[in-house]
Structures are given as structure tokens and as C-alpha cells.
Amino acid sequence: MKISPVTELTDEVYEAFQGLIPQLSSVAPPTWDELSDLILADSTTLLVARQDNGSKPIIGALTLICFRVPTGLRAIVEDIIVDESARGQGVGEALIRESLRLAEAYGAVGLMLTSHPRRVAANKLYQKMKFNHWKTNVYFYEF
């Protein structure tokens, strides 16, 4: 398996996200411009997973966000997606391990992520990987 950052938007990347996003959420997949903005943003790194040597189609992705706040450099992972055809094969773990490596290299003191309780396999993976479960409240204001 090969994990690599996306540095430019291609038809292949765009098409992969049209198929991956519906497996994660009921929101519409990103438009070409939205995905391009994500890839070009200084604070984000879009990682994709491919089987074998990287010549196969994209089977997973995650977004690593690193930004500075007054108390230090923060690193957060969002939208971890593994294609249904590749689940249980270590794709999610490989993506997270690469995001941990990058976040540490960028100078973050840790990596944060959230996961809905209904994502049982994902939550088990994070615990297996030694993520600490924080007791905190998450609030969301919808526009």
C-alpha cells in the first residue's frame, strides 16, 4: 500500500472523491473548485491510499489540518474514508500512521480526531493505536 499527499487535482482524484464521500456522509461530494481549494490550502494535507505500489485506484483518504493557535501548533484529522471494497485491510491505519508522522514533522505536539460512536470499527482502531479518549463536549453551530 502506498500513502501519498495529493499535490494537484486530477480527474482521477476528483472521481475518487465522488465515490468516497457518499460512503462517509450524506453531504454532496466536493466540486472541482472545492477540492482544488482544499489541495492548495497551506494548512491542509490531503492524503490518499492506493494498493500495491501506488499504481492502483485510490482506496482511501484523509485530511490533515495543521494550524497555529496561541497555545501551540494543532494537528487535526478530518474525513477519514476507506472504500467499502478495502475495509479491514489496514488502509485506515496506514493513513493515520502517515498523518501522525507528518503532524510530528510539522511540529505538532499531538494529533486530534473525532469519531461518531456508531463507527465502531474506527473507534476500535483509534484505541488500538493508543489515541486517548478525551472527555469533552463538542458543540456545532449550524448555519
MDTraj code that builds the backbone (N, CA, C; nanometers):
import mdtraj as md
import numpy as np

residues = "MET LYS ILE SER PRO VAL THR GLU LEU THR ASP GLU VAL TYR GLU ALA PHE GLN GLY LEU ILE PRO GLN LEU SER SER VAL ALA PRO PRO THR TRP ASP GLU LEU SER ASP LEU ILE LEU ALA ASP SER THR THR LEU LEU VAL ALA ARG GLN ASP ASN GLY SER LYS PRO ILE ILE GLY ALA LEU THR LEU ILE CYS PHE ARG VAL PRO THR GLY LEU ARG ALA ILE VAL GLU ASP ILE ILE VAL ASP GLU SER ALA ARG GLY GLN GLY VAL GLY GLU ALA LEU ILE ARG GLU SER LEU ARG LEU ALA GLU ALA TYR GLY ALA VAL GLY LEU MET LEU THR SER HIS PRO ARG ARG VAL ALA ALA ASN LYS LEU TYR GLN LYS MET LYS PHE ASN HIS TRP LYS THR ASN VAL TYR PHE TYR GLU PHE".split()
xyz = np.array([
    [0.0844, -0.1177, 0.0000],
    [0.0000, 0.0000, 0.0000],
    [0.0887, 0.1236, 0.0000],
    [0.0451, 0.2251, -0.0716],
    [0.1199, 0.3498, -0.0791],
    [0.0299, 0.4640, -0.0324],
    [0.0811, 0.5432, 0.0616],
    [0.0111, 0.6620, 0.1105],
    [0.0891, 0.7827, 0.0610],
    [0.0209, 0.8762, -0.0016],
    [0.0907, 0.9940, -0.0531],
    [-0.0001, 1.1167, -0.0481],
    [0.0622, 1.2346, -0.0376],
    [-0.0167, 1.3572, -0.0407],
    [-0.0601, 1.3891, -0.1836],
    [-0.1747, 1.4527, -0.1950],
    [-0.2221, 1.4990, -0.3249],
    [-0.1707, 1.6411, -0.3420],
    [-0.0960, 1.6652, -0.4478],
    [-0.0387, 1.7978, -0.4708],
    [-0.1066, 1.8726, -0.5840],
    [-0.1829, 1.8002, -0.6651],
    [-0.2599, 1.8656, -0.7702],
    [-0.3864, 1.7850, -0.7974],
    [-0.4894, 1.8551, -0.8367],
    [-0.6161, 1.7887, -0.8647],
    [-0.6133, 1.7306, -1.0056],
    [-0.6461, 1.6037, -1.0134],
    [-0.6561, 1.5348, -1.1420],
    [-0.7964, 1.4767, -1.1545],
    [-0.8302, 1.4345, -1.2736],
    [-0.9603, 1.3701, -1.2936],
    [-0.9729, 1.2485, -1.2034],
    [-0.8658, 1.1727, -1.1890],
    [-0.8691, 1.0526, -1.1065],
    [-0.9012, 1.0863, -0.9609],
    [-0.8369, 1.1884, -0.9067],
    [-0.8618, 1.2290, -0.7681],
    [-1.0059, 1.2779, -0.7537],
    [-1.0481, 1.3613, -0.8455],
    [-1.1849, 1.4135, -0.8402],
    [-1.2869, 1.2991, -0.8428],
    [-1.2711, 1.2054, -0.9348],
    [-1.3645, 1.0932, -0.9460],
    [-1.3610, 1.0054, -0.8207],
    [-1.2435, 0.9875, -0.7633],
    [-1.2332, 0.9071, -0.6411],
    [-1.3168, 0.9688, -0.5303],
    [-1.3122, 1.1002, -0.5160],
    [-1.3880, 1.1654, -0.4096],
    [-1.5378, 1.1657, -0.4371],
    [-1.5770, 1.1608, -0.5632],
    [-1.7191, 1.1497, -0.5941],
    [-1.7737, 1.0163, -0.5435],
    [-1.6885, 0.9136, -0.5397],
    [-1.7300, 0.7836, -0.4890],
    [-1.7064, 0.7645, -0.3401],
    [-1.6019, 0.8277, -0.2855],
    [-1.5692, 0.8091, -0.1440],
    [-1.6611, 0.8877, -0.0496],
    [-1.6887, 1.0121, -0.0825],
    [-1.7664, 1.0970, 0.0095],
    [-1.9030, 1.0369, 0.0423],
    [-1.9789, 0.9827, -0.0534],
    [-2.1073, 0.9219, -0.0177],
    [-2.0945, 0.8039, 0.0792],
    [-1.9761, 0.7444, 0.0896],
    [-1.9549, 0.6351, 0.1843],
    [-1.9307, 0.6878, 0.3256],
    [-1.9065, 0.8177, 0.3373],
    [-1.8792, 0.8802, 0.4669],
    [-1.9974, 0.9619, 0.5172],
    [-2.0631, 1.0328, 0.4270],
    [-2.1597, 1.1335, 0.4696],
    [-2.2703, 1.1493, 0.3659],
    [-2.3785, 1.2109, 0.4111],
    [-2.4889, 1.2390, 0.3194],
    [-2.4708, 1.3737, 0.2488],
    [-2.3637, 1.4464, 0.2781],
    [-2.3392, 1.5727, 0.2092],
    [-2.2921, 1.5446, 0.0673],
    [-2.3107, 1.6414, -0.0191],
    [-2.2671, 1.6257, -0.1575],
    [-2.1145, 1.6219, -0.1647],
    [-2.0604, 1.5426, -0.2545],
    [-1.9149, 1.5428, -0.2728],
    [-1.8674, 1.6819, -0.3134],
    [-1.7405, 1.7117, -0.2885],
    [-1.6905, 1.8445, -0.3234],
    [-1.6910, 1.8673, -0.4741],
    [-1.7112, 1.9924, -0.5114],
    [-1.6984, 2.0291, -0.6524],
    [-1.5506, 2.0293, -0.6888],
    [-1.5217, 2.0428, -0.8160],
    [-1.3830, 2.0510, -0.8619],
    [-1.3117, 2.1663, -0.7903],
    [-1.3753, 2.2835, -0.7868],
    [-1.3134, 2.4014, -0.7249],
    [-1.2927, 2.3824, -0.5744],
    [-1.3891, 2.3225, -0.5065],
    [-1.3746, 2.2992, -0.3627],
    [-1.2597, 2.2031, -0.3330],
    [-1.2500, 2.0985, -0.4104],
    [-1.1418, 2.0020, -0.3904],
    [-1.0065, 2.0650, -0.4246],
    [-1.0040, 2.1464, -0.5270],
    [-0.8816, 2.2173, -0.5638],
    [-0.8386, 2.3120, -0.4516],
    [-0.9331, 2.3862, -0.3949],
    [-0.9027, 2.4768, -0.2827],
    [-0.8442, 2.3999, -0.1646],
    [-0.9004, 2.2840, -0.1355],
    [-0.8513, 2.2007, -0.0259],
    [-0.7068, 2.1588, -0.0506],
    [-0.6786, 2.1125, -0.1699],
    [-0.5445, 2.0651, -0.2035],
    [-0.4426, 2.1783, -0.1982],
    [-0.4822, 2.2975, -0.2390],
    [-0.3898, 2.4111, -0.2457],
    [-0.3751, 2.4865, -0.1133],
    [-0.4621, 2.4607, -0.0169],
    [-0.4576, 2.5334, 0.1100],
    [-0.3300, 2.5015, 0.1876],
    [-0.2674, 2.6046, 0.2437],
    [-0.1430, 2.5858, 0.3191],
    [-0.1614, 2.5015, 0.4445],
    [-0.2779, 2.5071, 0.5045],
    [-0.2990, 2.4401, 0.6333],
    [-0.3443, 2.2952, 0.6200],
    [-0.3717, 2.2489, 0.4990],
    [-0.4232, 2.1131, 0.4835],
    [-0.3317, 2.0264, 0.3978],
    [-0.3306, 1.8989, 0.4328],
    [-0.2631, 1.7973, 0.3525],
    [-0.3643, 1.6878, 0.3268],
    [-0.3964, 1.6655, 0.2022],
    [-0.4890, 1.5592, 0.1638],
    [-0.4055, 1.4363, 0.1298],
    [-0.4257, 1.3308, 0.2084],
    [-0.3539, 1.2054, 0.1868],
    [-0.4466, 1.1048, 0.1198],
    [-0.3916, 1.0273, 0.0259],
    [-0.4690, 0.9199, -0.0362],
    [-0.3917, 0.7894, -0.0239],
    [-0.4674, 0.6819, -0.0226],
    [-0.4110, 0.5465, -0.0154],
    [-0.4409, 0.4738, -0.1455],
    [-0.3392, 0.4006, -0.1891],
    [-0.3536, 0.3151, -0.3067],
    [-0.2972, 0.1779, -0.2719],
    [-0.3522, 0.0752, -0.3313],
    [-0.2991, -0.0587, -0.3091],
    [-0.1678, -0.0761, -0.3851],
    [-0.0930, -0.1751, -0.3442],
    [0.0318, -0.2142, -0.4099],
    [0.1317, -0.0989, -0.4135],
    [0.1881, -0.0717, -0.5291],
    [0.2945, 0.0268, -0.5412],
    [0.2424, 0.1674, -0.5703],
    [0.1148, 0.1868, -0.5616],
    [0.0580, 0.3188, -0.5875],
    [0.0010, 0.3340, -0.7265],
    [0.0050, 0.2282, -0.8067],
    [-0.0477, 0.2380, -0.9430],
    [-0.1968, 0.2055, -0.9501],
    [-0.2512, 0.1505, -0.8429],
    [-0.3929, 0.1122, -0.8400],
    [-0.4795, 0.2341, -0.8051],
    [-0.6098, 0.2202, -0.8196],
    [-0.7006, 0.3307, -0.7865],
    [-0.6958, 0.3684, -0.6382],
    [-0.7429, 0.4875, -0.6106],
    [-0.7478, 0.5394, -0.4737],
    [-0.8511, 0.4597, -0.3952],
    [-0.8105, 0.4101, -0.2759],
    [-0.8995, 0.3286, -0.1931],
    [-0.9256, 0.3917, -0.0569],
    [-0.8656, 0.5073, -0.0315],
    [-0.8886, 0.5741, 0.0960],
    [-0.8277, 0.7125, 0.0964],
    [-0.8725, 0.7930, 0.1931],
    [-0.8221, 0.9302, 0.2028],
    [-0.8459, 0.9842, 0.3429],
    [-0.7687, 1.0856, 0.3764],
    [-0.7953, 1.1651, 0.4968],
    [-0.7385, 1.3030, 0.4767],
    [-0.7877, 1.3965, 0.5562],
    [-0.7384, 1.5335, 0.5521],
    [-0.6710, 1.5651, 0.6837],
    [-0.5460, 1.6090, 0.6762],
    [-0.4693, 1.6539, 0.7921],
    [-0.4672, 1.8056, 0.7900],
    [-0.5102, 1.8652, 0.9001],
    [-0.5120, 2.0103, 0.9130],
    [-0.4145, 2.0493, 1.0225],
    [-0.3195, 2.1355, 0.9911],
    [-0.2234, 2.1851, 1.0899],
    [-0.2309, 2.3372, 1.0919],
    [-0.2484, 2.3927, 1.2112],
    [-0.2600, 2.5377, 1.2232],
    [-0.2105, 2.5814, 1.3597],
    [-0.1641, 2.7047, 1.3649],
    [-0.1102, 2.7598, 1.4888],
    [-0.2192, 2.8356, 1.5638],
    [-0.2225, 2.8125, 1.6943],
    [-0.3059, 2.8878, 1.7875],
    [-0.2130, 2.9397, 1.8967],
    [-0.2586, 3.0293, 1.9839],
    [-0.1689, 3.0843, 2.0853],
    [-0.1010, 2.9794, 2.1734],
    [-0.1627, 2.8628, 2.1885],
    [-0.1043, 2.7611, 2.2763],
    [-0.0213, 2.6561, 2.2015],
    [0.0019, 2.6748, 2.0737],
    [0.0875, 2.5826, 2.0011],
    [0.0326, 2.5444, 1.8649],
    [0.1021, 2.4524, 1.8020],
    [0.0613, 2.4035, 1.6704],
    [-0.0369, 2.2881, 1.6887],
    [-0.1526, 2.2990, 1.6300],
    [-0.2552, 2.1959, 1.6387],
    [-0.2565, 2.1123, 1.5117],
    [-0.2835, 1.9849, 1.5279],
    [-0.2998, 1.8942, 1.4146],
    [-0.4284, 1.8158, 1.4363],
    [-0.5127, 1.8186, 1.3364],
    [-0.6419, 1.7512, 1.3426],
    [-0.6609, 1.6717, 1.2139],
    [-0.7161, 1.5531, 1.2272],
    [-0.7523, 1.4724, 1.1119],
    [-0.9034, 1.4789, 1.0968],
    [-0.9469, 1.4963, 0.9736],
    [-1.0896, 1.5001, 0.9408],
    [-1.1164, 1.4096, 0.8213],
    [-1.2376, 1.3637, 0.8119],
    [-1.2883, 1.2900, 0.6958],
    [-1.1981, 1.1744, 0.6536],
    [-1.1815, 1.0815, 0.7458],
    [-1.1103, 0.9577, 0.7134],
    [-1.2092, 0.8676, 0.6397],
    [-1.1722, 0.8286, 0.5193],
    [-1.2616, 0.7471, 0.4364],
    [-1.1833, 0.6292, 0.3798],
    [-1.2362, 0.5102, 0.3979],
    [-1.1807, 0.3913, 0.3336],
    [-1.2920, 0.3319, 0.2484],
    [-1.2601, 0.3070, 0.1221],
    [-1.3586, 0.2498, 0.0316],
    [-1.4094, 0.1170, 0.0873],
    [-1.5395, 0.0940, 0.0702],
    [-1.6016, -0.0292, 0.1216],
    [-1.5274, -0.1538, 0.0756],
    [-1.4733, -0.1514, -0.0453],
    [-1.4048, -0.2689, -0.1006],
    [-1.2709, -0.2964, -0.0329],
    [-1.2197, -0.1995, 0.0437],
    [-1.0867, -0.2133, 0.1037],
    [-1.0889, -0.2132, 0.2564],
    [-1.2056, -0.2122, 0.3156],
    [-1.2136, -0.2084, 0.4619],
    [-1.1611, -0.3376, 0.5225],
    [-1.0984, -0.3241, 0.6394],
    [-1.0424, -0.4391, 0.7089],
    [-0.9057, -0.4815, 0.6574],
    [-0.8459, -0.4010, 0.5702],
    [-0.7166, -0.4358, 0.5107],
    [-0.6031, -0.3453, 0.5603],
    [-0.6280, -0.2625, 0.6621],
    [-0.5232, -0.1781, 0.7178],
    [-0.5084, -0.0428, 0.6511],
    [-0.6003, -0.0066, 0.5644],
    [-0.5910, 0.1203, 0.4924],
    [-0.6052, 0.2381, 0.5886],
    [-0.7068, 0.2338, 0.6736],
    [-0.7270, 0.3424, 0.7694],
    [-0.6066, 0.3600, 0.8607],
    [-0.5543, 0.2504, 0.9105],
    [-0.4379, 0.2572, 0.9985],
    [-0.3170, 0.3171, 0.9266],
    [-0.2950, 0.2777, 0.8017],
    [-0.1823, 0.3313, 0.7255],
    [-0.1977, 0.4818, 0.7033],
    [-0.3188, 0.5258, 0.6727],
    [-0.3436, 0.6690, 0.6554],
    [-0.3172, 0.7453, 0.7855],
    [-0.3655, 0.6925, 0.8954],
    [-0.3463, 0.7601, 1.0241],
    [-0.1991, 0.7627, 1.0625],
    [-0.1285, 0.6527, 1.0419],
    [0.0148, 0.6500, 1.0749],
    [0.0917, 0.7560, 0.9965],
    [0.0578, 0.7734, 0.8690],
    [0.1258, 0.8769, 0.7895],
    [0.0876, 1.0161, 0.8392],
    [-0.0370, 1.0363, 0.8799],
    [-0.0765, 1.1678, 0.9330],
    [-0.0057, 1.1953, 1.0657],
    [0.0151, 1.0931, 1.1472],
    [0.0916, 1.1095, 1.2720],
    [0.2358, 1.1498, 1.2412],
    [0.2953, 1.0831, 1.1433],
    [0.4333, 1.1142, 1.1054],
    [0.4451, 1.2587, 1.0563],
    [0.3528, 1.2986, 0.9700],
    [0.3566, 1.4349, 0.9164],
    [0.3311, 1.5395, 1.0249],
    [0.2324, 1.5156, 1.1093],
    [0.1998, 1.6123, 1.2149],
    [0.3194, 1.6330, 1.3073],
    [0.3857, 1.5254, 1.3423],
    [0.5044, 1.5378, 1.4277],
    [0.6154, 1.6136, 1.3543],
    [0.6339, 1.5842, 1.2272],
    [0.7365, 1.6529, 1.1477],
    [0.7059, 1.8023, 1.1359],
    [0.5781, 1.8385, 1.1307],
    [0.5389, 1.9798, 1.1230],
    [0.5598, 2.0520, 1.2557],
    [0.5751, 1.9755, 1.3654],
    [0.5983, 2.0363, 1.4959],
    [0.4798, 2.0336, 1.5905],
    [0.3762, 1.9605, 1.5563],
    [0.2605, 1.9493, 1.6465],
    [0.2983, 1.8595, 1.7648],
    [0.2334, 1.8832, 1.8783],
    [0.2602, 1.8016, 1.9966],
    [0.1708, 1.6786, 2.0031],
    [0.0750, 1.6699, 1.9169],
    [-0.0165, 1.5567, 1.9134],
    [-0.1105, 1.5702, 1.7953],
    [-0.1990, 1.4744, 1.7824],
    [-0.2958, 1.4726, 1.6735],
    [-0.4333, 1.4436, 1.7316],
    [-0.5304, 1.5232, 1.6913],
    [-0.6664, 1.5073, 1.7412],
    [-0.7570, 1.4619, 1.6264],
    [-0.8550, 1.3802, 1.6628],
    [-0.9590, 1.3435, 1.5680],
    [-1.0866, 1.3167, 1.6454],
    [-1.1970, 1.3196, 1.5767],
    [-1.3248, 1.2848, 1.6374],
    [-1.3852, 1.1700, 1.5567],
    [-1.4695, 1.0939, 1.6235],
    [-1.5360, 0.9837, 1.5563],
    [-1.6708, 0.9592, 1.6221],
    [-1.7713, 0.9458, 1.5422],
    [-1.9054, 0.9189, 1.5941],
    [-1.9066, 0.7791, 1.6578],
    [-1.9759, 0.7637, 1.7696],
    [-1.9811, 0.6323, 1.8359],
    [-2.0322, 0.5190, 1.7472],
    [-2.1148, 0.5497, 1.6474],
    [-2.1681, 0.4428, 1.5608],
    [-2.0608, 0.3842, 1.4687],
    [-1.9477, 0.4521, 1.4572],
    [-1.8372, 0.3998, 1.3746],
    [-1.7513, 0.3078, 1.4614],
    [-1.8056, 0.1933, 1.4937],
    [-1.7461, 0.1007, 1.5902],
    [-1.6055, 0.0576, 1.5491],
    [-1.5877, 0.0150, 1.4253],
    [-1.4555, -0.0315, 1.3810],
    [-1.3526, 0.0812, 1.3879],
    [-1.3925, 0.2015, 1.3481],
    [-1.2999, 0.3158, 1.3526],
    [-1.2600, 0.3465, 1.4965],
    [-1.3550, 0.3464, 1.5864],
    [-1.3237, 0.3748, 1.7265],
    [-1.2306, 0.2692, 1.7862],
    [-1.2514, 0.1451, 1.7512],
    [-1.1619, 0.0383, 1.7981],
    [-1.0206, 0.0592, 1.7439],
    [-1.0100, 0.1017, 1.6187],
    [-0.8795, 0.1268, 1.5597],
    [-0.8058, 0.2379, 1.6351],
    [-0.8746, 0.3481, 1.6639],
    [-0.8092, 0.4601, 1.7324],
    [-0.7615, 0.4179, 1.8712],
    [-0.8396, 0.3380, 1.9397],
    [-0.7984, 0.2898, 2.0710],
    [-0.6791, 0.1954, 2.0585],
    [-0.6811, 0.1078, 1.9591],
    [-0.5693, 0.0160, 1.9348],
    [-0.4408, 0.0932, 1.9050],
    [-0.4552, 0.2083, 1.8377],
    [-0.3391, 0.2893, 1.8008],
    [-0.2946, 0.3825, 1.9144],
    [-0.3562, 0.3662, 2.0318],
    [-0.3171, 0.4397, 2.1531],
    [-0.3615, 0.5861, 2.1551],
    [-0.4660, 0.6198, 2.0794],
    [-0.5256, 0.7516, 2.0936],
    [-0.5964, 0.7546, 2.2282],
    [-0.5849, 0.8632, 2.3010],
    [-0.6540, 0.8796, 2.4283],
    [-0.7948, 0.9308, 2.4019],
    [-0.8915, 0.8733, 2.4709],
    [-1.0298, 0.9191, 2.4599],
    [-1.0490, 1.0347, 2.5572],
    [-1.0725, 1.1544, 2.5047],
    [-1.0926, 1.2722, 2.5887],
    [-1.2389, 1.2864, 2.6239],
    [-1.2616, 1.3223, 2.7459],
    [-1.3979, 1.3533, 2.7897],
    [-1.4172, 1.5033, 2.7701],
    [-1.4787, 1.5380, 2.6599],
    [-1.5009, 1.6785, 2.6296],
    [-1.6334, 1.6927, 2.5566],
    [-1.6832, 1.8111, 2.5541],
    [-1.8054, 1.8391, 2.4798],
    [-1.7681, 1.8984, 2.3452],
    [-1.8333, 1.8526, 2.2426],
    [-1.8166, 1.9094, 2.1111],
    [-1.9475, 1.9799, 2.0771],
    [-1.9357, 2.1050, 2.0360],
    [-2.0543, 2.1827, 2.0002],
    [-2.0448, 2.2191, 1.8531],
    [-2.1597, 2.2297, 1.7915],
    [-2.1656, 2.2652, 1.6498],
    [-2.2780, 2.3639, 1.6293],
    [-2.2482, 2.4728, 1.5645],
    [-2.3493, 2.5729, 1.5315],
    [-2.3743, 2.5646, 1.3823],
    [-2.4934, 2.5266, 1.3437],
    [-2.5248, 2.5092, 1.2019],
    [-2.5816, 2.6368, 1.1426],
    [-2.5306, 2.6756, 1.0280],
    [-2.5801, 2.7954, 0.9571],
    [-2.6898, 2.7590, 0.8600],
])
top = md.Topology()
chain = top.add_chain()
for i, resn in enumerate(residues, 1):
    res = top.add_residue(resn, chain, resSeq=i)
    for name in ("N", "CA", "C"):
        top.add_atom(name, md.element.get_by_symbol(name[0]), res)
traj = md.Trajectory(xyz[None], top)
